[in-house]
């Protein structure tokens, strides 16, 4: 086998591989001999089929299998022998001429094919001890725990049917039908819907118009959907709702005691406080972690400057760009609405894609040199979390990860990255700083990807684009649901 380098330009490589016809014929004959004792052909006893007849019957099909095996297996061997790692699966090109292909299958012509790929650049790791980060820490006040528990208590509050008119804070049970320009719209109808007046669950102006109604009343109310409403077909539109009030119930007093805890599946109010404090600590800890990680990534980005494989950047950019356009479509906005142009946005998000690829390669190299491993147990836990997110679709999700090439890598990659960050935290300088809740949760105006943030869309799309790098905005805090309270999970 001859391996001839025909292109070495930057990270791009092209290799021509030539396997002489004699070598192909030798391998073919070996396989035919191996098959001779196993094939069954009418008119011949087992193992007595003449070799020439066997070759005539099965030569081309076996040679085709041999060609496919070479195409599948040889590229990795060739790269390994060259001491190279391909950034993506190498592209294989071979003759498309039918007559030439027939000669190859008949072992009458050399088998030639070309490999095109980009190499992963060699990365010389630098001393990470010079990296310094500030870890923001919030001291949780008892009043914040009590405030959160109060929200839980209010969500678990009982209501008693009352006679008379609905007031602010009452729970009404209604049937409603929404219309725009006199026509019902999707998602605008419900029956026996329970709504606490003042909860602000519905669009502005809806709940206030229920005040003063009593069971049995019917009313048509008029509201205007916000201009930022997610459904573009409703954003900014005036709508009417036909309301039928079926019940009005007054709230019972809220008490934080052992009875409340037992209602939530816990043994005592102290246990409830312990769990809620743990939830808050976990929420703040997650934000702290992301801010520390952002600082580490920013400094690594300054430390390492090298060309990135174009195909990896293209793939990363397409993922970002797909999300950007999905968000724009869902919001009904354009790049002009976000004070930019598509061309400018493409340029900035291309820079973000290059940064992500470069940092990904650096973290991979650091992790490899440090011996970072992802265990089977960690992979199983990650898969379990995926299954939890799609109840009722567990079978399909499992099949996806079992049958889709690269799917398992999508589970491994974030685990590996976080373990590399943990490794770096053991080597760099970390200074703790006590801050207020507002300071911690405030978005870092000086944070990474500053230039990318200047490109539009600046809001939801940019946040989602950054989230894949672990640089998402702080999560909003919500009260835990009843069932989750016992597990210490935030809703």
N, C-alpha and C positions, 0 to 999 in steps of 0.2 A: 504494500500500500504506500503510495506516494502522498505526502501532505505538503502542499505548496502554498505559502502565504502570498496572496495577490493584492492585498490592501492592508495597510497599517497607518491609518490617518486619525490622530487623536485617540479616541477610545474605540473607533470603528475598526473592525477586522473582517477580512474576507479570506477564506481558506478553500483552495481547490483540492479535492481528494480524488485520487485515481487508483482504482483497484484493477490490476491487469486481468484480462479475460481468462488467462491460464489459471490464476488464483480463484476466480469465480467458478471456473469449471471444476477445479479440484474440490472446492467446498460442496458444489452441487453433487459430484460423484459420491462423496462421502455420505451425503444425506440419502442418495438413492440406494446405496449399499445398505444403509441402516434400515431403509424402508422395505428392502427386498423381501425380508423374511416375514413382514407383517401385512403386505398388501394381498388382496384376494382378487385374482383376475380369472374369469371363466376360461377353461381350457388348459389352465396351468396348475400344477400342484404347488402348494405353499412353499416358497423359497426357490422355486424352479423357473421363475419368470425370467426370460432372457434380458440381460441388462439393456440392450438396445431398445427392446420393446418397452421396458419400464421407463426408460428415458423419454421415449416418444409419448407415452401416456401421461407421465407426471413431471417431466422435466421443466416445463414452463411454470407450472403452478408452484413447484418447490423453489425454483429460482426467484419467483416473485416474492415468496415468503422470505427468502434469504435477503433480497434487496430491502424489504421492509424492516427486517431486523437490523441491517447495517445502518439504515437511516435513523432508526430509533436509538441504537446503542452506541454507535461509533462516535457521534459528536461529543458526548461527555468524556469518552476515553481520550479523544484528541485534545480537548481543552485541558484535561488533567495532565497529559503529557507535556503540554505547552506551559503549564503552571498558570493557567488563566481561569477566571471565573466569569461566566457570561451573565450580564445584567438581566437578560430575559432569555426565553427559549430561543436558541439559534434558529434562523430561517434556513431551510434547506431547499436548494433549487437543483433540478436535474433536467435532462433533456425532455422536451415535449414533442420531439420528432418521433412519429409512430414507427417509422422504419428503423431508426436507431434504437428505439426501445426494444423492438423485436430482436435485434441482433444481441443486445445485452442479455435478454432472457434466454437466448440460444447459446450464450457464452461465446459469441463470435465477435464481441467488441468489448473494450475496456468499460468498466462501470465508473462513470465520473459524476460527481456532485459537488456543489458549492455550499459552504457554510457562511452565513453573514450574521454578525453579532456585534455587540458592544461589550467591552470588558469592564468589569468593576475596577475602578482605579485603585492602585495601591495606596493605602492610607497609613502614614507614619504617625502613630499615636503620640500625643504630647502630654506632658505632666499636667494632671488635672488638679493638683494641690493648690494651684493659683486661683482656682474658681472660688468665689465667695458669694454666698447668698444670704438673704435675710428671710427668716421664717416668721411670719406674722402669727401671733397667738392671741386668741380672745379668751379672757377670763369670763366664764359663764356666771351671770348673776342669778340668784334664786328667783328674782322677780321675773326673769325671762322664762325660767322653767314653769313658774306659776301661770304666766301668760299663755304658754303653749298648752298647759294642762287645761286651762279655761276653755281654749278653743276645742280641745278634745271633748270636754264636758258639754259644750254647746252643741257639738256635732252629734253627741249621744243623748241630747235632751229629749224628753218625752213631751208630747202635746196632747191636750184634751179638747175634744169638740166643744165649741161654745155657741150660744145663740147670740145673734147680733152681728154687727158689722166688723169686717176685718180691719185690724189696725197694724201699724208698723211692728214687726216682730212676730206676727201671727203666721201660722202655716195654712196656706189655702190649697185645696185640691181642685184642679180645674181640667176641663177639656178645652183645647184651643185649636184654631185653624188660621194659619197665617196666609195672607194674600198680598201680592204686589200687582198693581194695576188691575185689581179685581180677580186675578188668577192665583190659585194656590201654588206654592213653591215647595220644592223638595226640602224635607226636614222641618217644615213649618207646621206640622200637625202632631198632636199628642193627646192621649186620654189618661185621666187619673194622674196627671202630673202634680207632684207635690212641690210647692215653692214657698220658701220662707221670705216674706216681704222684708226687704232691706238687706238681703243676702247678696244682692247685685250679681246674681247668677245669670239673669237675662239682660238683654240690651238696655241701655239707659232709657228711662221713661216708661218701661213696661210695668215694673213692680209697683211704682207709685200709683198707677191708675187702678190698681186692685183695692186700694184702701177705700173703705166705706161700702164694699160689696158684702153680701151675705149669701149663705147657701141658697141655691135656687135662682140667683140672679144671673142675667145674661147681659153682656155688654160688648160693644165693638170699640176697641182702643186703637189709637194710631201712634206709631213710633217711626223713627228714622234710624236705619242701620248706620253705624259709624263708617266713615270713609275708609278706615283701616280694617274693616271687617274681612276676615279670611276668605269668605266666599265672594269672589269678584262680581258675580251676577247680582249680589244683594248690597254690596258696599255703597253707602250713600243714598240708598233707595228708601222711599217712604213706604211703609207697609201697614196693613190693618190686621188685627187679630180678633176673630170671633171667640168670645170667652163665655164659658158656662161654668159657674162656680158650683161645686158639688159638696164642699165641706170647708168650714173655717174652724181652726183649732188654735187655742191659746197655749203659749209655752209654759211648761212647769218650771219651778225654780231650779237653778243650777246649784248643785252642791258637790264639792270636791271631798270625797270621803271614801271609806273602804267599799261602800256599796257601789260607787261609780267604778272603782277598780275591778270589782267582781263582775260588774256588767260588761267590762272589757276583757274578761277572762284572766284577770290578775288577782293575786291574793290580798293586796293591800294598797292603800294610797301611797305608801312609801315606795313600794315596788314600781308603781306607776311613775313616780317622780324620778326614780333611778333610771327607768327606761327612757323617759322623755329627755333627761339630761344626756344620756348616751346618744340619743338621736341628734340632739343639737351639737354635741361634740363631734359626731361623725360628719354632720353637714359642714361645720366650720373646718374640720380637719381636711375634708375633700377640697375646699376652696384654698386652704393653706397649701396643700400638696400641689395643686395646679399652679399656684403662683410661684412656688419654689421651683417646680419643673420648668416653668416658663423662663425663669432667670437662668437656670442651667442651660437650657436650649439656646438662649440668646448668646451666652458666653461661648458655648461650643461653636455657634454660627460665626462668631468673630475669630475664633481660633483656627478654624479649618476652612480653607478656600481651595477648591479644586473643581475641575470639570465634572459634570454629572452626566450619566448615560441618558442620551436624548429620549430613548424609548421609555425609560422609567419616568422621566419628567412628563412625557406626553400622556402616559397612562394616569399619572397623578393629577395632571391638569384637567383631563377629561372628567375625572371623578368630581373635582371641585366645580368645574364649569357646569356639569349636569345638575349639581345641587343648586347652584346660583340660579340657573334658568328655571328649575322647578319652583324655587321660592318666588321668583318674579312672576311666574305664571299664576301661582296660587294667590298672590297678593294683587294681581291685576296691574302690576306696575311695569315700567320700562326703565332702561338705563338712564334716560333723560329725566325721569322722575327722581332719580337718585343723584342728580347733578354730575353725571359723567356720560361717557360714551361706551359703546361695546368694545371699541378698539382699546381704549384706555383701561377698561376693566380687564380685558384679556391680558394685557401687558402686565398688570399688577398681580393678577392671580397666577400668571406664569412664573413670576418671581417667587410667589408663595410655594408653588409646586416644586421649583428648584430647591428652595430652602428645605422643604420636607424630605426630598430625596437625599440631599446631602446629609442632613442630620440623621436620617434613617441609616445611611451607610456608616456614619461615624459611630452611632450607638451600636450597630451590629458588630463593628470591629472591636469596640470596647468590650462588649459582652462576650465575644468569642475569645478574646485574649484573657478575660477574667474568668472564663469557664462557667459563664452563666448558663443554666439549663432550665428548661420548662418541663416539669414532671408530668407524668400521665394523670396524676390526681388533679393537678392544676388545670389540665386540659379538660378533664371530666367536669370539674366545677364550672368552668367557663361554658361548656356545652349545656350544662344544667341551667345556667342563667339564661342562655338563649331560649331554651325550651319554656322557661317560666314566662318569657315575654310574649309567647304565642300559644296561650292555652287552647287546647283542642286541635292544634296543628303539630303536635309532637312528632307524629310519624313522618310527616312531610319534611320537617326540619332535620330529623335524623337521616332521612334518605338523601337530603341535600348535602349534608356534610360527609356522608359516606361515598357519594357518587360524583361530587363536583371537585375537579382538580383545583387545588389551591384553597379550598374552603377551610380545611383544617389550619392552614397557615394564617388565615384571618383570625382564628381564635388564638393561635400561639403568639402572633406579633405583638399585640398590646400587653400580654403578660410578660413577654421577654423584655419589652421596652421598660415597663415599670420596674422590673428586677434590675435592669441596667441602671436606672435612676437611683434605686436603692444602693447599688454598688457605688455609684458616684458620691452619694451622700455620705458614705463612710470615708471618703478620701478628701472631700472639699471642706472649706470652712463654712460653717453654718452658725449664724447669729440669730438668736431668738429675740423678737421684739413684740412686746405686748401692745395691742391696738384695740380700738373699739370695734364693735360689730359693723358699724357703718364703714369704717376704714377698710376692714377686711373685705366686705362685700362690694366695695366700690370697684368699678372696672378700672384697670390700670391704663391710664391715658398714655403712659410712656412705655407700654408693654411691647411685646414683639410684634412683628409683622406690621409695624406702623405704616409703612408705605402701602401695604396691601389694604389697610383699613381706610386709606384715603380714596381708594377705588370704590366704586359702588358695586352692588348694593351694600350700604354701610351697616344695615341693621341685621335682620334675622339671617340673611344669606351669609354675611361675613362671619357671624357668630358660628354658624354651622360649619363653615369652611375651616375655621380655626379649631373647632372641637375635635376633629380627627387627629390633631397634633397635641391634644391635651391642653389647649389654650382657650377653652370655652369660658364664657362669662359665668359669674357665680350663680348657682341655682337658687330659685325662689324657695322660700321656706313655707311648707304647708303642714297642717296638722295631720297626724297619722290617722289612718282609718282604724275602726274598732279591731278587726282581726289582726291587723299588722302591728297594733300597739303591743301585743303580747310578744311579738318577735323582735321588736325594736327596729322595725323598718319604717322609713319615712314614706309617706304616700306619694 
